[in-house]
């Protein structure tokens, strides 16, 4: 692919994402604000979030939303109970039948793409009294359909949506008078994270006023990711094009992509591998890829016996060979296990690509990868959303 053609692909990708993002969140902001309140009430009564999906891409989203709720990255936010269920655990309806309880919140990913399995699991959850959510017609109470025929863009909009739900459900915990149930009395103030809610005032008993504040915050966050995606794809356009050309040449010659990351970035690594192995566009070639976050036995064995800094580099030693490419995804650019893996990759003759946030951290400052794509933000959910656009565009350029 020529440089001009690559620039055209990136430009069209950005324009379509901008259009779809504005249309989606302008249409759905009021419903999302109401849903945040209902979810907060469920959590306050002791409910949990149960996310599920059977396809490889849907699995990455189920794991991603679960880790965000259980391990909040925003200082001062509480950990909320969440489970991620995927196809390796057996049929989704059977898993949900065992797991779901009446006050839970059930989110199904990949509905309409899995022969009805996710819809069946949602039906089980709804029968149990769960609040149900889906992103395609599937019999859920709350359905949000992204306005795009592009599978990657739909997935990116869904990721922003569940990040927004996770961020803004906490607003209602900070207004104890708006929640029902015994646990609602135990909520705390926003504290160090209050800057995230610029429209929020202390209105303990004015539900409509807080819902309106949350609606406006949804729109502000959606605009933030539009701007950050624009920065990521425009400033890094040439870097993405060069990385894609090199990766395509390596894959065509028999190489493989090895992908890694921590936390939400681990689920992004899963998604990259899913898109390479099972392309979202039938015109694209299936490509060889290995997800270094995939096997908990390997990860925990290395962490226990050597240390967490070696969980990826040890696997690079085992799998990596000259002609392969290593893709590292990090919101900080400073994670020790990412840096060690990149160093090991270079020692073994692998090509290295890094997608990093903030100012790029050590990875960018010390040029620890052959190709570095920097998303310039300090807000982790927005970084991850823009990085999803970057690796989806990278996949399209490789084709």
LOLUMVO-273971 format. One record per residue (C-alpha): x, y, z; residue in three letters. Coordinates in steps of 0.25 Angstrom, whole numbers, plus 5000, padded with zeros to 4 digits. Example, Ala and Ser with C-alpha at 12.3 -4.5 7.8 and 13.67 -1.06 7.14 Angstrom:
2
(marke (5049, 4982, 5031), ala)
(marke (5055, 4996, 5029), ser)
***
This chain:
399
(marke (5000, 5000, 5000), unk)
(marke (5006, 5014, 4996), unk)
(marke (5007, 5025, 5006), unk)
(marke (4996, 5033, 4999), unk)
(marke (4987, 5021, 5000), unk)
(marke (4990, 5018, 5014), unk)
(marke (4987, 5033, 5018), unk)
(marke (4974, 5032, 5010), unk)
(marke (4970, 5020, 5019), unk)
(marke (4973, 5027, 5032), unk)
(marke (4966, 5039, 5027), unk)
(marke (4953, 5032, 5024), unk)
(marke (4954, 5023, 5037), unk)
(marke (4955, 5036, 5045), unk)
(marke (4944, 5043, 5038), unk)
(marke (4934, 5031, 5039), unk)
(marke (4938, 5029, 5054), unk)
(marke (4935, 5044, 5057), unk)
(marke (4922, 5044, 5050), unk)
(marke (4917, 5031, 5056), unk)
(marke (4922, 5036, 5070), unk)
(marke (4914, 5049, 5070), unk)
(marke (4902, 5042, 5065), unk)
(marke (4902, 5031, 5075), unk)
(marke (4904, 5039, 5088), unk)
(marke (4896, 5051, 5084), unk)
(marke (4884, 5041, 5082), unk)
(marke (4887, 5032, 5094), unk)
(marke (4892, 5042, 5105), unk)
(marke (4879, 5043, 5112), unk)
(marke (4877, 5028, 5112), unk)
(marke (4891, 5026, 5117), unk)
(marke (4889, 5035, 5129), unk)
(marke (4876, 5028, 5133), unk)
(marke (4883, 5015, 5132), unk)
(marke (4895, 5019, 5141), unk)
(marke (4884, 5022, 5151), unk)
(marke (4878, 5009, 5150), unk)
(marke (4891, 5002, 5150), unk)
(marke (4895, 5009, 5163), unk)
(marke (4883, 5005, 5170), unk)
(marke (4886, 4991, 5166), unk)
(marke (4900, 4992, 5172), unk)
(marke (4895, 4998, 5184), unk)
(marke (4886, 4986, 5187), unk)
(marke (4897, 4977, 5186), unk)
(marke (4896, 4974, 5171), unk)
(marke (4908, 4970, 5162), unk)
(marke (4911, 4973, 5147), unk)
(marke (4911, 4960, 5139), unk)
(marke (4917, 4962, 5125), unk)
(marke (4918, 4951, 5114), unk)
(marke (4921, 4948, 5100), unk)
(marke (4925, 4936, 5092), unk)
(marke (4933, 4941, 5080), unk)
(marke (4947, 4945, 5082), unk)
(marke (4945, 4960, 5080), unk)
(marke (4932, 4959, 5089), unk)
(marke (4941, 4952, 5100), unk)
(marke (4951, 4963, 5100), unk)
(marke (4939, 4973, 5103), unk)
(marke (4933, 4964, 5114), unk)
(marke (4947, 4963, 5120), unk)
(marke (4950, 4978, 5118), unk)
(marke (4937, 4984, 5125), unk)
(marke (4939, 4974, 5137), unk)
(marke (4953, 4978, 5140), unk)
(marke (4949, 4993, 5139), unk)
(marke (4938, 4991, 5150), unk)
(marke (4946, 4982, 5159), unk)
(marke (4959, 4990, 5158), unk)
(marke (4956, 5004, 5156), unk)
(marke (4967, 5013, 5151), unk)
(marke (4961, 5026, 5156), unk)
(marke (4966, 5030, 5170), unk)
(marke (4955, 5030, 5180), unk)
(marke (4945, 5021, 5172), unk)
(marke (4940, 5008, 5179), unk)
(marke (4942, 4994, 5173), unk)
(marke (4929, 4989, 5169), unk)
(marke (4927, 4974, 5167), unk)
(marke (4927, 4969, 5152), unk)
(marke (4929, 4955, 5145), unk)
(marke (4934, 4953, 5131), unk)
(marke (4928, 4940, 5125), unk)
(marke (4933, 4935, 5111), unk)
(marke (4932, 4923, 5102), unk)
(marke (4943, 4915, 5108), unk)
(marke (4933, 4913, 5120), unk)
(marke (4923, 4906, 5112), unk)
(marke (4910, 4911, 5106), unk)
(marke (4907, 4925, 5111), unk)
(marke (4892, 4922, 5115), unk)
(marke (4897, 4911, 5124), unk)
(marke (4908, 4919, 5131), unk)
(marke (4898, 4931, 5133), unk)
(marke (4888, 4921, 5139), unk)
(marke (4898, 4918, 5150), unk)
(marke (4903, 4932, 5152), unk)
(marke (4892, 4941, 5151), unk)
(marke (4884, 4947, 5163), unk)
(marke (4872, 4956, 5163), unk)
(marke (4879, 4969, 5166), unk)
(marke (4890, 4967, 5156), unk)
(marke (4893, 4975, 5143), unk)
(marke (4895, 4966, 5130), unk)
(marke (4903, 4972, 5118), unk)
(marke (4903, 4963, 5106), unk)
(marke (4914, 4965, 5095), unk)
(marke (4913, 4960, 5081), unk)
(marke (4898, 4958, 5080), unk)
(marke (4894, 4956, 5066), unk)
(marke (4907, 4950, 5062), unk)
(marke (4907, 4937, 5070), unk)
(marke (4894, 4929, 5065), unk)
(marke (4886, 4934, 5077), unk)
(marke (4895, 4929, 5088), unk)
(marke (4897, 4943, 5095), unk)
(marke (4882, 4946, 5093), unk)
(marke (4879, 4933, 5100), unk)
(marke (4888, 4937, 5112), unk)
(marke (4881, 4950, 5112), unk)
(marke (4867, 4943, 5113), unk)
(marke (4872, 4935, 5125), unk)
(marke (4877, 4947, 5132), unk)
(marke (4864, 4955, 5129), unk)
(marke (4856, 4943, 5135), unk)
(marke (4865, 4944, 5147), unk)
(marke (4861, 4958, 5149), unk)
(marke (4874, 4964, 5144), unk)
(marke (4875, 4978, 5138), unk)
(marke (4879, 4974, 5123), unk)
(marke (4887, 4982, 5113), unk)
(marke (4892, 4978, 5099), unk)
(marke (4897, 4985, 5086), unk)
(marke (4888, 4979, 5076), unk)
(marke (4874, 4974, 5076), unk)
(marke (4874, 4962, 5086), unk)
(marke (4862, 4964, 5095), unk)
(marke (4870, 4972, 5105), unk)
(marke (4862, 4983, 5113), unk)
(marke (4873, 4993, 5109), unk)
(marke (4878, 4992, 5095), unk)
(marke (4888, 5002, 5088), unk)
(marke (4891, 5000, 5074), unk)
(marke (4904, 5007, 5068), unk)
(marke (4901, 5015, 5055), unk)
(marke (4911, 5008, 5047), unk)
(marke (4912, 4996, 5038), unk)
(marke (4927, 4995, 5041), unk)
(marke (4930, 4984, 5052), unk)
(marke (4942, 4991, 5058), unk)
(marke (4935, 5005, 5059), unk)
(marke (4923, 4998, 5066), unk)
(marke (4932, 4992, 5076), unk)
(marke (4939, 5005, 5078), unk)
(marke (4926, 5012, 5081), unk)
(marke (4922, 5001, 5090), unk)
(marke (4935, 5002, 5098), unk)
(marke (4933, 5017, 5100), unk)
(marke (4919, 5014, 5105), unk)
(marke (4923, 5004, 5115), unk)
(marke (4934, 5013, 5120), unk)
(marke (4924, 5024, 5122), unk)
(marke (4915, 5015, 5129), unk)
(marke (4926, 5011, 5139), unk)
(marke (4931, 5025, 5141), unk)
(marke (4917, 5032, 5143), unk)
(marke (4910, 5021, 5151), unk)
(marke (4919, 5026, 5162), unk)
(marke (4912, 5040, 5162), unk)
(marke (4899, 5034, 5168), unk)
(marke (4907, 5027, 5179), unk)
(marke (4912, 5041, 5182), unk)
(marke (4897, 5045, 5184), unk)
(marke (4892, 5036, 5195), unk)
(marke (4878, 5042, 5195), unk)
(marke (4876, 5037, 5180), unk)
(marke (4879, 5022, 5183), unk)
(marke (4870, 5012, 5190), unk)
(marke (4874, 5001, 5199), unk)
(marke (4883, 4998, 5212), unk)
(marke (4896, 5000, 5205), unk)
(marke (4893, 5013, 5199), unk)
(marke (4896, 5020, 5212), unk)
(marke (4910, 5015, 5211), unk)
(marke (4914, 5024, 5199), unk)
(marke (4925, 5034, 5200), unk)
(marke (4928, 5048, 5193), unk)
(marke (4936, 5049, 5180), unk)
(marke (4948, 5054, 5187), unk)
(marke (4961, 5054, 5178), unk)
(marke (4953, 5050, 5166), unk)
(marke (4942, 5061, 5166), unk)
(marke (4949, 5068, 5154), unk)
(marke (4943, 5057, 5145), unk)
(marke (4929, 5062, 5147), unk)
(marke (4930, 5077, 5143), unk)
(marke (4914, 5079, 5143), unk)
(marke (4912, 5072, 5156), unk)
(marke (4906, 5080, 5168), unk)
(marke (4902, 5075, 5182), unk)
(marke (4887, 5072, 5179), unk)
(marke (4885, 5060, 5188), unk)
(marke (4870, 5059, 5186), unk)
(marke (4868, 5065, 5172), unk)
(marke (4869, 5053, 5163), unk)
(marke (4865, 5060, 5150), unk)
(marke (4876, 5071, 5152), unk)
(marke (4887, 5060, 5154), unk)
(marke (4882, 5052, 5142), unk)
(marke (4883, 5064, 5134), unk)
(marke (4897, 5067, 5139), unk)
(marke (4901, 5052, 5136), unk)
(marke (4895, 5054, 5122), unk)
(marke (4904, 5066, 5119), unk)
(marke (4916, 5058, 5124), unk)
(marke (4913, 5047, 5115), unk)
(marke (4914, 5057, 5103), unk)
(marke (4926, 5063, 5109), unk)
(marke (4933, 5050, 5110), unk)
(marke (4929, 5046, 5096), unk)
(marke (4935, 5059, 5090), unk)
(marke (4947, 5056, 5098), unk)
(marke (4950, 5043, 5091), unk)
(marke (4947, 5049, 5077), unk)
(marke (4958, 5059, 5080), unk)
(marke (4967, 5049, 5085), unk)
(marke (4965, 5040, 5074), unk)
(marke (4967, 5051, 5064), unk)
(marke (4981, 5054, 5071), unk)
(marke (4984, 5039, 5071), unk)
(marke (4981, 5036, 5056), unk)
(marke (4986, 5049, 5050), unk)
(marke (4999, 5051, 5058), unk)
(marke (5003, 5036, 5057), unk)
(marke (4998, 5034, 5043), unk)
(marke (5011, 5032, 5036), unk)
(marke (5016, 5023, 5048), unk)
(marke (5003, 5015, 5047), unk)
(marke (5006, 5013, 5032), unk)
(marke (5020, 5010, 5034), unk)
(marke (5017, 5000, 5045), unk)
(marke (5006, 4993, 5036), unk)
(marke (5015, 4992, 5024), unk)
(marke (5026, 4985, 5032), unk)
(marke (5016, 4976, 5039), unk)
(marke (5009, 4972, 5026), unk)
(marke (5023, 4969, 5020), unk)
(marke (5026, 4960, 5033), unk)
(marke (5013, 4953, 5033), unk)
(marke (5014, 4950, 5018), unk)
(marke (5028, 4944, 5020), unk)
(marke (5022, 4935, 5031), unk)
(marke (5024, 4943, 5043), unk)
(marke (5014, 4944, 5054), unk)
(marke (5009, 4956, 5063), unk)
(marke (5011, 4954, 5078), unk)
(marke (5002, 4964, 5086), unk)
(marke (5002, 4968, 5101), unk)
(marke (4997, 4978, 5111), unk)
(marke (4992, 4979, 5125), unk)
(marke (4978, 4981, 5131), unk)
(marke (4969, 4987, 5120), unk)
(marke (4981, 4987, 5111), unk)
(marke (4982, 4972, 5112), unk)
(marke (4967, 4972, 5107), unk)
(marke (4972, 4981, 5095), unk)
(marke (4983, 4971, 5093), unk)
(marke (4972, 4960, 5092), unk)
(marke (4964, 4968, 5082), unk)
(marke (4976, 4970, 5073), unk)
(marke (4979, 4956, 5072), unk)
(marke (4964, 4953, 5070), unk)
(marke (4964, 4962, 5059), unk)
(marke (4976, 4956, 5052), unk)
(marke (4971, 4942, 5054), unk)
(marke (4957, 4944, 5050), unk)
(marke (4956, 4957, 5042), unk)
(marke (4944, 4966, 5044), unk)
(marke (4944, 4968, 5029), unk)
(marke (4943, 4956, 5021), unk)
(marke (4952, 4962, 5010), unk)
(marke (4964, 4962, 5019), unk)
(marke (4973, 4950, 5021), unk)
(marke (4974, 4942, 5034), unk)
(marke (4987, 4945, 5040), unk)
(marke (4996, 4937, 5050), unk)
(marke (4996, 4943, 5064), unk)
(marke (4999, 4940, 5079), unk)
(marke (4992, 4946, 5091), unk)
(marke (5002, 4947, 5102), unk)
(marke (4991, 4950, 5112), unk)
(marke (4983, 4938, 5109), unk)
(marke (4987, 4927, 5118), unk)
(marke (4986, 4929, 5133), unk)
(marke (4994, 4917, 5136), unk)
(marke (5006, 4923, 5129), unk)
(marke (5004, 4937, 5135), unk)
(marke (5002, 4932, 5149), unk)
(marke (5014, 4922, 5148), unk)
(marke (5023, 4933, 5143), unk)
(marke (5018, 4943, 5153), unk)
(marke (5019, 4933, 5165), unk)
(marke (5033, 4927, 5162), unk)
(marke (5040, 4939, 5156), unk)
(marke (5032, 4952, 5157), unk)
(marke (5021, 4960, 5150), unk)
(marke (5032, 4968, 5142), unk)
(marke (5035, 4955, 5134), unk)
(marke (5021, 4950, 5131), unk)
(marke (5023, 4955, 5116), unk)
(marke (5038, 4955, 5114), unk)
(marke (5038, 4940, 5118), unk)
(marke (5028, 4937, 5107), unk)
(marke (5035, 4945, 5097), unk)
(marke (5047, 4936, 5100), unk)
(marke (5038, 4924, 5098), unk)
(marke (5031, 4928, 5085), unk)
(marke (5038, 4940, 5079), unk)
(marke (5047, 4938, 5067), unk)
(marke (5053, 4946, 5056), unk)
(marke (5042, 4950, 5046), unk)
(marke (5032, 4952, 5057), unk)
(marke (5026, 4965, 5062), unk)
(marke (5023, 4969, 5076), unk)
(marke (5012, 4979, 5079), unk)
(marke (5011, 4985, 5093), unk)
(marke (4999, 4993, 5098), unk)
(marke (5001, 5002, 5110), unk)
(marke (4994, 5014, 5115), unk)
(marke (5006, 5019, 5123), unk)
(marke (5018, 5015, 5114), unk)
(marke (5025, 5011, 5127), unk)
(marke (5020, 4997, 5131), unk)
(marke (5032, 4989, 5135), unk)
(marke (5027, 4976, 5129), unk)
(marke (5024, 4983, 5116), unk)
(marke (5038, 4990, 5115), unk)
(marke (5045, 4976, 5119), unk)
(marke (5037, 4969, 5107), unk)
(marke (5041, 4980, 5097), unk)
(marke (5055, 4979, 5101), unk)
(marke (5055, 4963, 5100), unk)
(marke (5048, 4965, 5086), unk)
(marke (5059, 4973, 5081), unk)
(marke (5070, 4964, 5086), unk)
(marke (5063, 4953, 5078), unk)
(marke (5061, 4960, 5065), unk)
(marke (5046, 4963, 5066), unk)
(marke (5040, 4976, 5060), unk)
(marke (5034, 4984, 5072), unk)
(marke (5022, 4993, 5072), unk)
(marke (5017, 5000, 5084), unk)
(marke (5004, 5008, 5086), unk)
(marke (5005, 5017, 5098), unk)
(marke (4998, 5028, 5106), unk)
(marke (5001, 5040, 5114), unk)
(marke (5014, 5046, 5108), unk)
(marke (5019, 5032, 5103), unk)
(marke (5026, 5029, 5116), unk)
(marke (5040, 5022, 5115), unk)
(marke (5035, 5015, 5103), unk)
(marke (5035, 5027, 5095), unk)
(marke (5046, 5035, 5102), unk)
(marke (5056, 5024, 5100), unk)
(marke (5050, 5019, 5087), unk)
(marke (5049, 5005, 5092), unk)
(marke (5041, 5001, 5080), unk)
(marke (5043, 5002, 5065), unk)
(marke (5029, 5008, 5064), unk)
(marke (5023, 5016, 5075), unk)
(marke (5009, 5022, 5074), unk)
(marke (5006, 5032, 5085), unk)
(marke (4992, 5036, 5090), unk)
(marke (4994, 5049, 5097), unk)
(marke (4985, 5048, 5109), unk)
(marke (4985, 5045, 5124), unk)
(marke (4971, 5039, 5125), unk)
(marke (4972, 5024, 5124), unk)
(marke (4958, 5021, 5118), unk)
(marke (4960, 5031, 5107), unk)
(marke (4974, 5026, 5104), unk)
(marke (4969, 5012, 5102), unk)
(marke (4957, 5016, 5093), unk)
(marke (4967, 5024, 5084), unk)
(marke (4977, 5013, 5084), unk)
(marke (4966, 5003, 5080), unk)
(marke (4964, 5012, 5068), unk)
(marke (4979, 5012, 5065), unk)
(marke (4980, 4997, 5065), unk)
(marke (4967, 4995, 5057), unk)
(marke (4973, 5004, 5047), unk)
(marke (4986, 4997, 5047), unk)
(marke (4979, 4984, 5045), unk)
(marke (4971, 4990, 5033), unk)
(marke (4985, 4995, 5027), unk)
(marke (4990, 4981, 5028), unk)
(marke (4978, 4974, 5022), unk)
***
